Amino acid sequence: MTKEGGIRDTVLFGKYRLLHKLGTGRAGTVWLAVHIGLEEYRAIKRISKRDTDYDTFRREALVLKELRHPGIPMIYDLEEDSEFFYLIEEYLEGYSLYALIVNQGPIQEAEAVRYGMQVCGLVAYMHSACEIPILHLDLQPNNLIICNGTVKLIDFDHAAGCRWANTAPKRFGTVGCAAPEQYASDRMLDQRTDIYAIGAVLRFMTAGTLREEAGQSGALSEAFERIIRKCMDSNMEKRYASAGEVEDALQALCTRKLTEEKEQKTIPSHILLVTGMKAGTGTTHLALGLVYFLNRNGYRALYEEHNASRAVDTMARRAGMRPDRFGIYTMNGCCLKPWYGPAVKLDQETGFDIIVKDYGTDWQQAELELKAAKADLLGTGSASVWDGRYIRQYISWMNQAWAGRCDGNRVLVFRGTRSLCRKELRAMSRSDKALKEIKLFVSPEYENPFSQKREEAFFQSLWSAVAGRRWNGKRGLLKRWDFLREIILNTAGNLRKGAELSESQEQDGEQG
């Protein structure tokens, strides 16, 4: 096999049929193949004899041969032809930690702790599997594969026993993950070199970047940030002495969080019910955007799907995600719970500050919950020349569902141009008092609910209206905003003076 192209169905050594290229790294190209006799997938790493020192390649094979762990790929064979060396390994089906974070954004601390503990277990095994500790020396997000929620470690190009690592003529590593001693030939390498990389991986999961100057999310606990800082101390002597110590610290953090959550069981979450006046008004879009905004600003918010759209399942399937034991997916730093139906009973996750329940157009079920629990109501609609009937029906339902309540807030968000919204609302106000005490907004157009720039001011003012108070970021990440109050329509006089309006910038969305 001398060319990159036209390799499909090529058979190597009479037993491996090549399928397609998996990727290319510093040490060569990796192909997906199937063992003809066993009908099992294999990963085949191919390295040119002209470009690579055979001793380096053989050392990787020898390292893998000594390691027997479910999180480390098994080596099956070592082959060669006139041009290449081939390392035949177990194929790990999954996606890299790097791809996960790049595609979905930083993850929450709880999930980072779970993955981090698995990474620590893998590193601890490498350091203790042989008489002389084996150092990985290139622990980084691309070399960590998520397989059905389990972390596995690949790419042992630079792995070596501690003694050899300190006598090798060259040192390698990944910028952002490599410890300072890897850049200096006169400094000793040991287990603490891999500890530094563990800290870098933890930081990457929660910050979304390997840049050292990157700030962390305001939602992270001080204890978690302290673990990262200790792992990545430039002074080796101040780092954790072993991967086991890091794992213990993460386990203690996990245990403390579970205890706190148990203590918080009696503390009710702020519940927000979201409904739409008809399909296509962006109910799910708005709910997800609000949850994303709240999580970015220090709140622990949960999105719960209470409709048949299966939007969460669709997103999770595309991303290759699996739920936790509570049935919750973590995507883009947000906790999302799909609708499992009334027959499925799951343990209830605790400790959420805010729960946003998306009922879609199921007004009846939303009303039942509104009657049974203390909650605020957020509605979505569209304002066009043909939507007047829907607007009247929906607002009539909002008032009916709210009958008898003396607390909570009702907010209605319109999609459409400002002028059309104003026209429809003016027409309504001439005939009835249906809009009394309903806070009105016009949403800006935005494509991705998990990417907010100009929309931040809109969500800030929207949450202020929902919560019944001016915005005050949980961790002081945002300044207080002063929102002007005005009468929404002067022509009819049926709207109570003081209907709250957000005077966001026009491009961010303006209240109706």
KENU-56788 format. One record per residue (C-alpha): x, y, z; residue in one letter; residue number from 0. Coordinates in nm, 2 decimals, always signed. Example, Ala and Ser with C-alpha at 12.3 -4.5 7.8 and 13.67 -1.06 7.14 Angstrom:
       X       Y       Z  r    k
   +1.23   -0.45   +0.78  a    0
   +1.37   -0.11   +0.71  s    1
% end
This chain:
       X       Y       Z  r    k
   +0.00   +0.00   +0.00  m    0
   +0.19   +0.30   -0.13  t    1
   -0.08   +0.55   -0.19  k    2
   -0.33   +0.72   +0.03  e    3
   -0.61   +0.69   -0.22  g    4
   -0.79   +0.38   -0.35  g    5
   -0.72   +0.17   -0.03  i    6
   -1.07   +0.05   +0.04  r    7
   -1.09   -0.33   +0.04  d    8
   -0.71   -0.36   +0.03  t    9
   -0.61   -0.67   +0.22  v   10
   -0.30   -0.65   +0.44  l   11
   -0.11   -0.96   +0.54  f   12
   -0.39   -1.18   +0.42  g   13
   -0.63   -1.10   +0.70  k   14
   -0.70   -0.72   +0.75  y   15
   -0.93   -0.55   +0.50  r   16
   -0.88   -0.17   +0.51  l   17
   -1.20   +0.04   +0.53  l   18
   -1.11   +0.40   +0.56  h   19
   -0.86   +0.64   +0.73  k   20
   -0.94   +0.73   +1.09  l   21
   -0.68   +1.01   +1.12  g   22
   -0.33   +1.13   +1.08  t   23
   -0.09   +1.22   +1.37  g   24
   +0.27   +1.30   +1.43  r   25
   +0.37   +0.94   +1.42  a   26
   +0.18   +0.83   +1.11  g   27
   -0.16   +0.74   +0.98  t   28
   -0.43   +0.53   +1.14  v   29
   -0.67   +0.32   +0.94  w   30
   -0.99   +0.13   +1.03  l   31
   -0.98   -0.23   +0.92  a   32
   -1.18   -0.55   +0.97  v   33
   -1.02   -0.88   +1.06  h   34
   -1.15   -1.11   +0.78  i   35
   -1.16   -1.43   +0.98  g   36
   -1.29   -1.29   +1.31  l   37
   -1.51   -1.01   +1.16  e   38
   -1.39   -0.76   +1.42  e   39
   -1.27   -0.41   +1.37  y   40
   -0.90   -0.32   +1.42  r   41
   -0.71   +0.01   +1.42  a   42
   -0.40   -0.01   +1.22  i   43
   -0.13   +0.25   +1.27  k   44
   +0.10   +0.28   +0.97  r   45
   +0.44   +0.45   +0.99  i   46
   +0.68   +0.50   +0.70  s   47
   +1.03   +0.34   +0.74  k   48
   +1.18   +0.65   +0.58  r   49
   +1.04   +0.90   +0.83  d   50
   +1.04   +0.71   +1.16  t   51
   +1.30   +0.55   +1.38  d   52
   +1.19   +0.19   +1.42  y   53
   +1.30   +0.19   +1.78  d   54
   +1.05   +0.46   +1.86  t   55
   +0.77   +0.27   +1.69  f   56
   +0.87   -0.06   +1.85  r   57
   +0.88   +0.10   +2.20  r   58
   +0.51   +0.20   +2.17  e   59
   +0.43   -0.16   +2.09  a   60
   +0.63   -0.28   +2.39  l   61
   +0.46   -0.03   +2.62  v   62
   +0.12   -0.14   +2.51  l   63
   +0.22   -0.51   +2.54  k   64
   +0.28   -0.45   +2.91  e   65
   -0.05   -0.28   +2.98  l   66
   -0.37   -0.48   +3.03  r   67
   -0.65   -0.24   +3.12  h   68
   -1.00   -0.20   +2.97  p   69
   -0.93   +0.17   +2.92  g   70
   -0.62   +0.11   +2.71  i   71
   -0.63   -0.04   +2.36  p   72
   -0.50   -0.40   +2.33  m   73
   -0.21   -0.46   +2.09  i   74
   -0.27   -0.76   +1.86  y   75
   +0.03   -0.76   +1.62  d   76
   +0.33   -0.59   +1.48  l   77
   +0.39   -0.61   +1.10  e   78
   +0.60   -0.46   +0.83  e   79
   +0.64   -0.45   +0.45  d   80
   +0.90   -0.29   +0.23  s   81
   +0.78   +0.06   +0.30  e   82
   +0.59   +0.07   +0.63  f   83
   +0.56   -0.06   +0.98  f   84
   +0.22   -0.15   +1.11  y   85
   +0.09   -0.16   +1.46  l   86
   -0.24   -0.36   +1.49  i   87
   -0.45   -0.24   +1.78  e   88
   -0.80   -0.28   +1.93  e   89
   -1.04   -0.04   +1.77  y   90
   -1.21   +0.20   +2.01  l   91
   -1.54   +0.33   +1.88  e   92
   -1.62   +0.67   +2.02  g   93
   -1.52   +1.03   +1.99  y   94
   -1.23   +1.23   +2.14  s   95
   -1.27   +1.45   +2.45  l   96
   -1.14   +1.73   +2.22  y   97
   -1.43   +1.68   +1.97  a   98
   -1.68   +1.67   +2.25  l   99
   -1.58   +2.01   +2.40  i  100
   -1.53   +2.18   +2.06  v  101
   -1.87   +2.06   +1.93  n  102
   -2.07   +2.11   +2.25  q  103
   -1.88   +2.37   +2.45  g  104
   -1.75   +2.34   +2.81  p  105
   -1.92   +2.09   +3.03  i  106
   -2.04   +2.13   +3.39  q  107
   -1.82   +2.06   +3.68  e  108
   -2.00   +1.74   +3.78  a  109
   -1.94   +1.57   +3.45  e  110
   -1.58   +1.70   +3.44  a  111
   -1.52   +1.54   +3.78  v  112
   -1.66   +1.21   +3.65  r  113
   -1.44   +1.21   +3.34  y  114
   -1.14   +1.33   +3.55  g  115
   -1.17   +1.05   +3.79  m  116
   -1.15   +0.80   +3.51  q  117
   -0.85   +0.97   +3.36  v  118
   -0.68   +0.96   +3.70  c  119
   -0.75   +0.58   +3.72  g  120
   -0.59   +0.52   +3.38  l  121
   -0.28   +0.73   +3.47  v  122
   -0.25   +0.56   +3.81  a  123
   -0.26   +0.22   +3.64  y  124
   +0.02   +0.32   +3.40  m  125
   +0.24   +0.45   +3.68  h  126
   +0.20   +0.13   +3.88  s  127
   +0.16   -0.15   +3.62  a  128
   +0.54   -0.22   +3.59  c  129
   +0.83   -0.21   +3.83  e  130
   +0.94   +0.12   +3.67  i  131
   +0.65   +0.37   +3.62  p  132
   +0.54   +0.42   +3.26  i  133
   +0.48   +0.79   +3.18  l  134
   +0.24   +0.88   +2.90  h  135
   +0.40   +1.22   +2.84  l  136
   +0.13   +1.33   +2.59  d  137
   -0.19   +1.32   +2.80  l  138
   -0.42   +1.56   +2.61  q  139
   -0.79   +1.59   +2.49  p  140
   -0.73   +1.43   +2.15  n  141
   -0.58   +1.12   +2.31  n  142
   -0.88   +1.06   +2.54  l  143
   -1.17   +0.88   +2.37  i  144
   -1.52   +0.87   +2.51  i  145
   -1.68   +0.53   +2.45  c  146
   -2.03   +0.51   +2.57  n  147
   -1.95   +0.74   +2.86  g  148
   -1.62   +0.57   +2.95  t  149
   -1.29   +0.74   +2.90  v  150
   -1.01   +0.54   +2.72  k  151
   -0.65   +0.65   +2.66  l  152
   -0.48   +0.62   +2.32  i  153
   -0.16   +0.72   +2.14  d  154
   +0.14   +0.59   +2.33  f  155
   +0.40   +0.74   +2.08  d  156
   +0.59   +0.92   +2.36  h  157
   +0.51   +0.68   +2.65  a  158
   +0.81   +0.54   +2.82  a  159
   +0.95   +0.41   +3.14  g  160
   +1.06   +0.68   +3.37  c  161
   +1.43   +0.59   +3.33  r  162
   +1.42   +0.60   +2.95  w  163
   +1.22   +0.92   +2.94  a  164
   +1.50   +1.10   +3.12  n  165
   +1.77   +0.98   +2.89  t  166
   +1.59   +1.02   +2.56  a  167
   +1.75   +1.27   +2.32  p  168
   +1.43   +1.45   +2.24  k  169
   +1.12   +1.55   +2.44  r  170
   +0.77   +1.60   +2.30  f  171
   +0.44   +1.72   +2.43  g  172
   +0.13   +1.92   +2.34  t  173
   +0.13   +2.29   +2.41  v  174
   -0.11   +2.37   +2.69  g  175
   -0.08   +2.02   +2.84  c  176
   +0.29   +1.96   +2.85  a  177
   +0.45   +2.03   +3.19  a  178
   +0.72   +2.30   +3.21  p  179
   +0.99   +2.03   +3.27  e  180
   +0.92   +1.88   +2.93  q  181
   +1.06   +2.19   +2.77  y  182
   +1.39   +2.17   +2.95  a  183
   +1.63   +1.89   +2.89  s  184
   +1.80   +1.93   +3.22  d  185
   +1.49   +1.88   +3.43  r  186
   +1.38   +1.54   +3.55  m  187
   +1.05   +1.38   +3.44  l  188
   +0.84   +1.16   +3.67  d  189
   +0.48   +1.08   +3.76  q  190
   +0.41   +1.44   +3.84  r  191
   +0.47   +1.53   +3.48  t  192
   +0.15   +1.34   +3.39  d  193
   -0.02   +1.50   +3.69  i  194
   +0.03   +1.84   +3.53  y  195
   -0.15   +1.72   +3.21  a  196
   -0.44   +1.59   +3.42  i  197
   -0.49   +1.94   +3.55  g  198
   -0.48   +2.07   +3.19  a  199
   -0.74   +1.82   +3.08  v  200
   -0.97   +1.92   +3.37  l  201
   -0.93   +2.29   +3.28  r  202
   -1.00   +2.22   +2.91  f  203
   -1.33   +2.04   +2.99  m  204
   -1.46   +2.34   +3.19  t  205
   -1.30   +2.63   +3.00  a  206
   -1.32   +2.49   +2.65  g  207
   -0.96   +2.58   +2.56  t  208
   -0.60   +2.49   +2.65  l  209
   -0.49   +2.85   +2.67  r  210
   -0.34   +2.91   +3.01  e  211
   -0.48   +3.26   +3.03  e  212
   -0.84   +3.13   +2.97  a  213
   -1.08   +3.21   +3.25  g  214
   -1.30   +2.95   +3.41  q  215
   -1.67   +2.94   +3.43  s  216
   -1.82   +3.13   +3.72  g  217
   -2.02   +2.82   +3.81  a  218
   -1.71   +2.62   +3.92  l  219
   -1.65   +2.55   +4.28  s  220
   -1.34   +2.69   +4.45  e  221
   -1.25   +2.33   +4.55  a  222
   -1.24   +2.22   +4.19  f  223
   -1.04   +2.52   +4.08  e  224
   -0.80   +2.45   +4.36  r  225
   -0.74   +2.09   +4.23  i  226
   -0.66   +2.23   +3.89  i  227
   -0.41   +2.48   +4.03  r  228
   -0.23   +2.22   +4.24  k  229
   -0.21   +1.98   +3.94  c  230
   -0.06   +2.25   +3.72  m  231
   +0.18   +2.42   +3.97  d  232
   +0.50   +2.50   +3.78  s  233
   +0.69   +2.37   +4.08  n  234
   +0.68   +1.99   +4.07  m  235
   +0.72   +1.96   +4.44  e  236
   +0.39   +2.14   +4.50  k  237
   +0.18   +1.91   +4.27  r  238
   +0.00   +1.60   +4.38  y  239
   +0.24   +1.32   +4.42  a  240
   +0.03   +1.07   +4.23  s  241
   -0.27   +1.03   +4.01  a  242
   -0.44   +0.84   +4.30  g  243
   -0.42   +1.16   +4.51  e  244
   -0.59   +1.36   +4.24  v  245
   -0.86   +1.09   +4.21  e  246
   -0.91   +1.10   +4.59  d  247
   -0.95   +1.48   +4.58  a  248
   -1.20   +1.46   +4.30  l  249
   -1.39   +1.18   +4.48  q  250
   -1.40   +1.40   +4.80  a  251
   -1.54   +1.68   +4.59  l  252
   -1.80   +1.45   +4.44  c  253
   -1.90   +1.32   +4.78  t  254
   -1.93   +1.67   +4.92  r  255
   -2.15   +1.78   +4.64  k  256
   -2.38   +1.47   +4.69  l  257
   -2.41   +1.56   +5.06  t  258
   -2.49   +1.92   +4.97  e  259
   -2.76   +1.81   +4.73  e  260
   -2.92   +1.59   +4.99  k  261
   -2.93   +1.88   +5.23  e  262
   -3.09   +2.09   +4.95  q  263
   -3.37   +1.85   +4.89  k  264
   -3.61   +2.06   +5.10  t  265
   -3.51   +2.38   +4.91  i  266
   -3.75   +2.42   +4.62  p  267
   -3.62   +2.51   +4.28  s  268
   -3.76   +2.81   +4.08  h  269
   -4.00   +2.65   +3.83  i  270
   -4.07   +2.81   +3.50  l  271
   -4.34   +2.67   +3.26  l  272
   -4.29   +2.75   +2.89  v  273
   -4.57   +2.70   +2.64  t  274
   -4.63   +2.82   +2.28  g  275
   -4.95   +2.96   +2.13  m  276
   -4.89   +2.73   +1.83  k  277
   -4.62   +2.51   +1.67  a  278
   -4.33   +2.69   +1.52  g  279
   -4.32   +2.99   +1.76  t  280
   -3.98   +2.89   +1.90  g  281
   -4.08   +2.76   +2.24  t  282
   -3.80   +2.51   +2.27  t  283
   -3.55   +2.75   +2.11  h  284
   -3.64   +3.01   +2.37  l  285
   -3.63   +2.77   +2.66  a  286
   -3.29   +2.63   +2.57  l  287
   -3.15   +2.98   +2.52  g  288
   -3.27   +3.08   +2.86  l  289
   -3.12   +2.77   +3.03  v  290
   -2.79   +2.83   +2.85  y  291
   -2.79   +3.20   +2.96  f  292
   -2.86   +3.11   +3.33  l  293
   -2.59   +2.84   +3.34  n  294
   -2.34   +3.08   +3.19  r  295
   -2.42   +3.33   +3.47  n  296
   -2.38   +3.11   +3.77  g  297
   -2.71   +2.94   +3.81  y  298
   -2.76   +2.57   +3.79  r  299
   -3.06   +2.54   +3.55  a  300
   -3.22   +2.23   +3.41  l  301
   -3.42   +2.20   +3.09  y  302
   -3.70   +1.95   +3.11  e  303
   -3.88   +1.84   +2.80  e  304
   -4.26   +1.78   +2.85  h  305
   -4.37   +1.75   +2.49  n  306
   -4.34   +1.49   +2.21  a  307
   -4.09   +1.68   +2.00  s  308
   -3.79   +1.46   +2.11  r  309
   -3.56   +1.75   +2.05  a  310
   -3.32   +1.65   +2.33  v  311
   -3.30   +1.29   +2.20  d  312
   -3.22   +1.42   +1.85  t  313
   -2.94   +1.65   +1.97  m  314
   -2.80   +1.38   +2.20  a  315
   -2.80   +1.12   +1.92  r  316
   -2.62   +1.35   +1.68  r  317
   -2.36   +1.43   +1.95  a  318
   -2.32   +1.06   +2.05  g  319
   -2.41   +1.15   +2.41  m  320
   -2.55   +0.91   +2.68  r  321
   -2.76   +1.02   +2.98  p  322
   -2.65   +0.99   +3.34  d  323
   -2.83   +0.78   +3.60  r  324
   -3.10   +1.05   +3.63  f  325
   -3.17   +1.04   +3.26  g  326
   -3.01   +1.38   +3.21  i  327
   -2.78   +1.47   +2.92  y  328
   -2.51   +1.74   +2.95  t  329
   -2.46   +1.94   +2.64  m  330
   -2.31   +2.28   +2.59  n  331
   -2.27   +2.32   +2.96  g  332
   -2.64   +2.27   +3.02  c  333
   -2.84   +1.98   +3.18  c  334
   -3.12   +1.86   +2.95  l  335
   -3.38   +1.60   +3.04  k  336
   -3.58   +1.45   +2.75  p  337
   -3.95   +1.35   +2.79  w  338
   -3.95   +0.98   +2.89  y  339
   -4.32   +0.95   +2.92  g  340
   -4.53   +0.89   +3.24  p  341
   -4.44   +0.52   +3.25  a  342
   -4.06   +0.58   +3.31  v  343
   -3.97   +0.66   +3.67  k  344
   -3.61   +0.79   +3.73  l  345
   -3.43   +0.91   +4.04  d  346
   -3.48   +1.29   +4.07  q  347
   -3.16   +1.49   +4.04  e  348
   -3.14   +1.76   +4.30  t  349
   -2.97   +2.09   +4.36  g  350
   -3.10   +2.28   +4.06  f  351
   -3.17   +2.65   +4.12  d  352
   -3.41   +2.67   +3.82  i  353
   -3.61   +2.42   +3.63  i  354
   -3.74   +2.52   +3.29  v  355
   -4.02   +2.29   +3.18  k  356
   -4.10   +2.30   +2.80  d  357
   -4.47   +2.19   +2.74  y  358
   -4.48   +2.30   +2.38  g  359
   -4.84   +2.35   +2.28  t  360
   -4.97   +2.11   +2.55  d  361
   -5.16   +2.38   +2.74  w  362
   -5.37   +2.14   +2.93  q  363
   -5.08   +1.96   +3.10  q  364
   -4.91   +2.30   +3.17  a  365
   -5.23   +2.42   +3.33  e  366
   -5.25   +2.12   +3.56  l  367
   -4.90   +2.17   +3.68  e  368
   -4.96   +2.55   +3.72  l  369
   -5.26   +2.47   +3.95  k  370
   -5.06   +2.22   +4.15  a  371
   -4.73   +2.40   +4.20  a  372
   -4.58   +2.75   +4.25  k  373
   -4.44   +2.84   +3.91  a  374
   -4.41   +3.13   +3.66  d  375
   -4.54   +3.11   +3.31  l  376
   -4.35   +3.20   +2.99  l  377
   -4.54   +3.20   +2.66  g  378
   -4.42   +3.23   +2.30  t  379
   -4.61   +3.35   +2.00  g  380
   -4.57   +3.50   +1.66  s  381
   -4.72   +3.83   +1.55  a  382
   -4.82   +3.84   +1.19  s  383
   -5.12   +3.96   +1.00  v  384
   -5.29   +3.62   +1.02  w  385
   -5.20   +3.54   +1.39  d  386
   -5.46   +3.75   +1.56  g  387
   -5.69   +3.46   +1.63  r  388
   -5.41   +3.25   +1.79  y  389
   -5.30   +3.55   +2.00  i  390
   -5.65   +3.59   +2.14  r  391
   -5.69   +3.22   +2.21  q  392
   -5.36   +3.19   +2.38  y  393
   -5.39   +3.50   +2.60  i  394
   -5.74   +3.39   +2.70  s  395
   -5.59   +3.06   +2.81  w  396
   -5.31   +3.23   +3.00  m  397
   -5.57   +3.43   +3.20  n  398
   -5.78   +3.12   +3.26  q  399
   -5.49   +2.91   +3.38  a  400
   -5.38   +3.20   +3.61  w  401
   -5.72   +3.25   +3.77  a  402
   -5.70   +3.26   +4.15  g  403
   -5.32   +3.30   +4.17  r  404
   -5.18   +3.58   +4.37  c  405
   -4.81   +3.53   +4.31  d  406
   -4.58   +3.45   +4.02  g  407
   -4.53   +3.63   +3.68  n  408
   -4.66   +3.59   +3.33  r  409
   -4.44   +3.68   +3.04  v  410
   -4.52   +3.66   +2.67  l  411
   -4.25   +3.67   +2.40  v  412
   -4.34   +3.74   +2.04  f  413
   -4.14   +3.65   +1.73  r  414
   -4.19   +3.90   +1.45  g  415
   -4.13   +4.26   +1.37  t  416
   -4.19   +4.53   +1.62  r  417
   -4.45   +4.70   +1.41  s  418
   -4.66   +4.39   +1.36  l  419
   -4.65   +4.31   +1.73  c  420
   -4.76   +4.66   +1.82  r  421
   -5.04   +4.65   +1.56  k  422
   -5.18   +4.32   +1.70  e  423
   -5.16   +4.42   +2.06  l  424
   -5.32   +4.76   +1.99  r  425
   -5.61   +4.58   +1.83  a  426
   -5.66   +4.36   +2.13  m  427
   -5.64   +4.64   +2.38  s  428
   -5.94   +4.82   +2.21  r  429
   -6.17   +4.53   +2.30  s  430
   -6.07   +4.38   +2.63  d  431
   -5.83   +4.37   +2.92  k  432
   -5.67   +4.04   +2.84  a  433
   -5.32   +4.18   +2.85  l  434
   -5.35   +4.30   +3.21  k  435
   -5.04   +4.22   +3.41  e  436
   -4.88   +4.02   +3.13  i  437
   -4.53   +4.13   +3.05  k  438
   -4.46   +4.16   +2.68  l  439
   -4.14   +4.11   +2.48  f  440
   -4.03   +4.09   +2.12  v  441
   -3.75   +3.84   +2.07  s  442
   -3.45   +3.91   +1.86  p  443
   -3.37   +3.67   +1.58  e  444
   -3.09   +3.43   +1.67  y  445
   -3.00   +3.10   +1.51  e  446
   -2.83   +2.91   +1.79  n  447
   -2.96   +2.91   +2.15  p  448
   -2.62   +2.79   +2.27  f  449
   -2.43   +3.08   +2.12  s  450
   -2.53   +3.42   +2.26  q  451
   -2.37   +3.75   +2.18  k  452
   -2.61   +4.04   +2.12  r  453
   -2.89   +3.83   +2.26  e  454
   -2.74   +3.85   +2.61  e  455
   -2.92   +4.17   +2.70  a  456
   -3.25   +4.03   +2.58  f  457
   -3.22   +3.72   +2.81  f  458
   -3.10   +3.93   +3.09  q  459
   -3.42   +4.15   +3.08  s  460
   -3.64   +3.85   +3.01  l  461
   -3.52   +3.67   +3.33  w  462
   -3.57   +3.99   +3.53  s  463
   -3.93   +3.99   +3.42  a  464
   -3.98   +3.62   +3.49  v  465
   -3.81   +3.63   +3.83  a  466
   -4.00   +3.95   +3.93  g  467
   -3.68   +4.15   +4.00  r  468
   -3.40   +4.33   +3.83  r  469
   -3.12   +4.12   +3.71  w  470
   -2.84   +4.05   +3.95  n  471
   -2.60   +3.79   +3.83  g  472
   -2.55   +3.51   +4.08  k  473
   -2.18   +3.56   +4.09  r  474
   -2.16   +3.92   +3.99  g  475
   -2.07   +3.84   +3.63  l  476
   -2.30   +4.10   +3.50  l  477
   -2.37   +4.45   +3.60  k  478
   -2.72   +4.55   +3.71  r  479
   -2.92   +4.70   +3.44  w  480
   -3.19   +4.97   +3.48  d  481
   -3.50   +4.90   +3.28  f  482
   -3.74   +5.17   +3.19  l  483
   -4.11   +5.14   +3.25  r  484
   -4.37   +5.28   +3.02  e  485
   -4.73   +5.23   +2.92  i  486
   -4.74   +4.98   +2.63  i  487
   -5.03   +5.14   +2.44  l  488
   -5.18   +5.48   +2.49  n  489
   -5.47   +5.44   +2.26  t  490
   -5.70   +5.21   +2.46  a  491
   -5.61   +5.27   +2.82  g  492
   -5.70   +4.91   +2.91  n  493
   -5.35   +4.81   +3.00  l  494
   -5.25   +4.89   +3.35  r  495
   -4.99   +5.17   +3.38  k  496
   -4.66   +5.02   +3.47  g  497
   -4.66   +4.73   +3.24  a  498
   -4.29   +4.64   +3.24  e  499
   -4.09   +4.68   +2.93  l  500
   -3.73   +4.62   +2.86  s  501
   -3.56   +4.89   +2.67  e  502
   -3.30   +4.67   +2.53  s  503
   -3.11   +4.79   +2.23  q  504
   -3.32   +4.75   +1.91  e  505
   -3.08   +4.48   +1.77  q  506
   -3.11   +4.28   +2.09  d  507
   -3.49   +4.27   +2.09  g  508
   -3.74   +4.52   +2.22  e  509
   -4.04   +4.47   +2.44  q  510
   -4.36   +4.50   +2.26  g  511
% end
